[in-house]
Structures are given as structure tokens and as C-alpha cells.
Amino acid sequence: MSSSQDIYCLDANVLIQAWQKYYSPTLCPSYWEILNDLGAAERIFMPAAVREEITRTEDDLADWVKQSDIPVQAVTGPIALALKRIYAHDKAHETLADNSRGRSLADPWVIATALATGACVVTKEEMVTAVNTSKIKIPNVCRNMGVRCINDFDFLAEMGARFSCQYNPKGG
């Protein structure tokens, strides 16, 4: 991959929410082309757990991910050690994944992979500021561990992404 300061680690929600909500491939194919280009240039990657989370559901997004040029980072010794460091750093980090419901299972791996590789995390999650919350979020753990974390809009701005719209008055 390219130098670590230029690498971004994608959380699953950056792809899932974009596909389902505001960057559907029929409305904004440029978003997906940009991601493919950045993947081919090794500027972005996804941890294996993110790929597994997305491809567990057989749908169009899963098909796109399987065919995309976004590299998948397998778990390595340094990544496993980074995960141990995350959990050892703060007991609250244990609430990052919801094992009882099978949710957010990739979240710890996103942070551990970014920590081990020096990448910046890109996520849709927002920092939890409530003191009485029972669940911590990716940005909170990233802050605690010294990992840079941004949302997908800031990521697109950093990449210099620009979308253009076309209008077909006849539809389709």
C-alpha cells in the first residue's frame, strides 16, 4: 500500500449507507467509481471483517464489493496485537461490538487494522458524548487510541472528489 498517512480504512457503514441511501449506484455511479479508483491506487482498504459483514447478505452491494478493486486487509499478527491493546486500554472498549445481537462485529477490527497500519478510519458513526451511554462508538475508541477518524464526507473532501449531476427530462 502507499504511505500510511495517505491510507484510509473503511467501516462497513460507509458502503452500506451510501448504497442504500444517498449514493445509490443508479443515482451516483461516480461515488463507486471513485472508491474503485482509490482502491486500485491502494489509498483505501477494508478489513476482512468489513468485507465479511457486507457479503454475508447476498445483495447487489455484496456483489459490488466482491468485484471491487478495494483491497481487503486480512488479520495479521500486528493487527491482532492492536486489538488486544484496544481492549486492554479501556474496559469501555469492550462494548464496541454487540456480540449478543451480532452487530458491529467488524468495528473493533476496523480500529485495530487502522492502528496497526497507521491508516485513518472512515466511518458514518459519530462520537458518543453522553456520560451514561452503555455503548461506545468507533470515533470514541479512535480518539482514545490516537487513531485519526473522519466521516465519509470529510474523506471525500480530502480526496478532492467532485460529483456532477445529469438530468434526463424523460426519466430513466
C-alpha positions as CSV (number, residue, x, y, z in Angstrom):
1,M,0.0,0.0,0.0
2,S,1.0,3.6,-0.3
3,S,2.5,5.6,2.7
4,S,0.4,5.2,5.8
5,Q,-0.5,8.8,6.1
6,D,-2.4,8.5,2.8
7,I,-4.3,5.3,3.6
8,Y,-7.9,5.1,4.7
9,C,-9.6,2.2,6.4
10,L,-13.3,1.9,5.6
11,D,-16.0,1.0,8.0
12,A,-18.9,-1.1,6.6
13,N,-21.4,1.7,7.2
14,V,-19.6,3.9,4.7
15,L,-20.5,1.5,2.0
16,I,-23.9,0.2,3.3
17,Q,-25.5,3.5,4.0
18,A,-24.2,5.1,0.8
19,W,-25.6,2.2,-1.3
20,Q,-28.9,2.2,0.5
21,K,-29.5,5.9,0.9
22,Y,-27.7,8.7,-0.8
23,Y,-25.2,7.4,-3.3
24,S,-27.1,4.5,-4.9
25,P,-25.3,3.4,-8.0
26,T,-28.2,4.4,-10.2
27,L,-28.1,8.0,-8.9
28,C,-24.4,8.5,-8.2
29,P,-22.3,6.0,-10.1
30,S,-19.3,8.4,-9.6
31,Y,-19.1,7.5,-5.9
32,W,-18.5,3.9,-6.7
33,E,-16.1,4.7,-9.5
34,I,-14.1,6.9,-7.1
35,L,-13.9,4.1,-4.5
36,N,-12.8,1.7,-7.1
37,D,-10.1,4.1,-8.3
38,L,-8.9,4.8,-4.8
39,G,-8.9,1.0,-4.1
40,A,-6.8,0.3,-7.2
41,A,-4.4,3.1,-6.1
42,E,-4.2,1.4,-2.7
43,R,-5.4,4.6,-1.0
44,I,-8.3,2.8,0.7
45,F,-8.9,-0.7,2.0
46,M,-11.3,-2.6,4.1
47,P,-10.6,-5.1,6.9
48,A,-11.6,-8.7,6.1
49,A,-14.3,-8.4,8.8
50,V,-15.9,-5.5,6.9
51,R,-16.0,-7.5,3.7
52,E,-17.5,-10.4,5.6
53,E,-20.1,-8.2,7.2
54,I,-21.2,-6.9,3.8
55,T,-21.0,-10.1,1.8
56,R,-22.9,-12.1,4.5
57,T,-26.0,-10.7,2.8
58,E,-26.4,-11.7,-0.8
59,D,-27.4,-8.5,-2.5
60,D,-26.2,-6.0,-5.1
61,L,-23.8,-4.3,-2.7
62,A,-22.2,-7.7,-1.8
63,D,-21.8,-8.4,-5.5
64,W,-20.2,-5.0,-6.0
65,V,-17.8,-5.4,-3.0
66,K,-16.7,-8.9,-4.3
67,Q,-15.9,-7.4,-7.7
68,S,-14.5,-4.1,-6.5
69,D,-10.8,-3.0,-6.6
70,I,-10.8,-2.2,-2.8
71,P,-8.1,-4.3,-1.2
72,V,-9.1,-6.4,1.8
73,Q,-6.7,-6.5,4.7
74,A,-6.5,-9.9,6.4
75,V,-5.8,-10.2,10.1
76,T,-2.1,-10.2,10.8
77,G,-0.1,-10.6,14.0
78,P,0.3,-6.8,14.4
79,I,-3.5,-6.3,13.9
80,A,-4.3,-9.0,16.5
81,L,-1.9,-7.3,18.9
82,A,-3.5,-3.9,18.2
83,L,-6.9,-5.4,19.0
84,K,-5.5,-6.7,22.3
85,R,-4.2,-3.2,23.0
86,I,-7.6,-1.6,22.3
87,Y,-9.4,-3.9,24.8
88,A,-6.6,-3.5,27.4
89,H,-6.6,0.3,27.1
90,D,-10.1,0.8,28.5
91,K,-12.8,-1.6,29.8
92,A,-15.4,0.5,27.9
93,H,-13.9,-0.6,24.6
94,E,-15.5,-4.0,25.2
95,T,-18.9,-2.5,24.3
96,L,-17.7,-1.6,20.8
97,A,-19.1,-4.9,19.3
98,D,-22.5,-6.2,20.3
99,N,-21.9,-9.9,20.3
100,S,-25.4,-10.7,21.7
101,R,-27.1,-9.2,18.7
102,G,-24.3,-9.9,16.1
103,R,-24.0,-6.2,15.4
104,S,-20.9,-4.0,14.9
105,L,-18.7,-7.1,14.9
106,A,-16.3,-5.6,12.4
107,D,-15.9,-2.3,14.4
108,P,-13.0,-3.5,16.6
109,W,-11.2,-4.8,13.6
110,V,-11.6,-1.5,11.8
111,I,-9.8,0.3,14.6
112,A,-7.2,-2.4,15.2
113,T,-6.4,-2.5,11.5
114,A,-6.1,1.2,11.3
115,L,-4.0,1.3,14.4
116,A,-1.6,-1.4,13.1
117,T,-1.3,0.1,9.7
118,G,-1.3,3.8,10.5
119,A,-4.4,4.4,8.5
120,C,-7.2,6.9,9.1
121,V,-10.6,5.4,9.9
122,V,-13.6,6.5,7.7
123,T,-17.0,5.8,9.3
124,K,-20.5,7.2,9.5
125,E,-20.6,6.8,13.3
126,E,-20.5,9.8,15.4
127,M,-18.7,10.3,18.8
128,V,-20.9,9.5,21.8
129,T,-20.8,12.3,24.3
130,A,-23.4,11.1,26.8
131,V,-21.8,10.0,30.0
132,N,-24.4,7.4,30.8
133,T,-24.2,5.5,27.5
134,S,-23.7,1.8,27.5
135,K,-22.2,1.6,24.1
136,I,-19.0,3.2,22.8
137,K,-18.6,4.2,19.2
138,I,-15.7,3.9,16.7
139,P,-14.8,7.7,16.9
140,N,-14.6,7.4,20.7
141,V,-12.2,4.5,20.6
142,C,-10.2,6.0,17.9
143,R,-9.7,9.2,20.0
144,N,-8.7,7.1,23.0
145,M,-6.2,5.1,20.9
146,G,-4.8,8.1,19.0
147,V,-6.2,6.9,15.6
148,R,-7.3,9.6,13.2
149,C,-11.0,9.1,12.4
150,I,-13.2,11.1,9.9
151,N,-16.6,10.8,8.3
152,D,-17.2,9.9,4.7
153,F,-18.0,13.5,3.7
154,D,-14.6,14.7,5.1
155,F,-13.0,11.8,3.4
156,L,-14.4,12.7,0.0
157,A,-13.3,16.3,0.5
158,E,-9.8,15.2,1.4
159,M,-9.7,13.1,-1.8
160,G,-10.9,16.1,-3.8
161,A,-14.0,14.2,-5.0
162,R,-16.5,16.1,-7.1
163,F,-19.7,14.8,-8.4
164,S,-21.6,16.1,-11.4
165,C,-25.3,15.6,-11.9
166,Q,-27.1,14.9,-15.2
167,Y,-30.7,15.4,-15.9
168,N,-32.8,13.4,-18.3
169,P,-36.3,15.0,-18.5
170,K,-37.6,11.7,-20.0
171,G,-36.5,9.8,-16.9
172,G,-34.5,6.6,-16.6
